[in-house]
Amino acid sequence: MADTVVLGESGRIVLPAAIRKKYGLKSGDRLSVIEENGSIRLMSMKMALDEVRASIIAHRGNLKGILHEFLEERHDAARREASSE
């Protein structure tokens, strides 16, 4: 989908209603503005989380056990830091 918007005063834009509806965006929602490869992307927090999840799944195959692995890594780091003091 492609639409044209006008850059208004103070750099404001209004997202077309169809896009807001499609992605469930409401007034007051926070969006990340990402510049990459000469383009500008807008992402809601949900979109960003979905992208991170997809990246993890592509790398690991699934999300199962990821919290446990993260906590183990943090505990190991804390133990190393404590033993080096």
C-alpha positions in Angstrom: 0.0 0.0 0.0 1.3 3.4 -0.9 -0.2 6.7 0.1 1.0 10.3 0.0 1.1 12.4 3.2 2.1 16.0 3.6 4.8 17.1 6.1 3.1 19.7 8.2 4.2 22.2 10.8 6.9 21.0 13.2 7.5 18.0 10.9 4.1 16.3 11.7 2.4 13.8 9.4 -1.0 12.3 9.6 -1.1 8.6 8.8 -4.0 7.7 6.5 -7.0 6.2 8.3 -6.8 2.9 6.4 -3.2 2.4 7.6 -4.1 3.3 11.2 -7.0 0.9 11.1 -5.0 -2.0 9.4 -2.3 -1.8 12.1 -4.6 -0.9 15.1 -2.9 2.4 15.7 -4.6 4.9 17.9 -4.0 8.5 19.0 -1.2 8.6 21.5 0.5 5.4 20.4 4.2 5.7 20.2 6.0 4.8 17.0 9.7 4.3 16.4 11.2 6.2 13.5 14.0 4.2 11.9 16.3 5.4 9.2 17.9 2.6 7.3 19.3 2.2 3.8 18.1 5.7 2.7 14.5 5.0 3.8 12.4 6.0 6.8 10.3 3.3 8.6 7.7 3.8 11.2 7.1 0.9 13.6 4.8 0.5 16.6 6.1 -1.3 19.7 4.1 -4.4 18.7 5.6 -4.3 15.2 9.1 -4.0 16.7 8.5 -6.9 19.1 7.1 -9.0 16.3 10.3 -8.3 14.3 12.5 -9.2 17.2 10.6 -12.5 17.8 10.8 -13.4 14.1 14.6 -12.7 14.1 15.0 -14.9 17.2 13.0 -17.7 15.6 14.9 -17.4 12.4 18.2 -17.7 14.4 17.1 -20.4 17.0 14.1 -22.1 15.4 11.8 -21.2 18.2 11.4 -19.2 21.4 11.2 -22.1 23.8 13.6 -21.8 26.7 14.9 -18.4 25.7 14.0 -16.8 29.1 15.8 -19.6 31.0 18.9 -19.2 28.7 18.9 -15.4 29.2 18.6 -15.7 33.0 21.4 -18.4 33.1 23.6 -16.1 31.0 22.9 -13.1 33.4 23.6 -15.3 36.4 26.9 -16.5 34.9 27.9 -12.9 34.2 27.1 -11.9 37.7 29.1 -14.8 39.2 32.1 -13.9 37.0 31.8 -10.2 38.0 31.6 -11.2 41.7 34.6 -13.5 41.5 36.7 -10.9 39.8 36.3 -8.3 42.7 
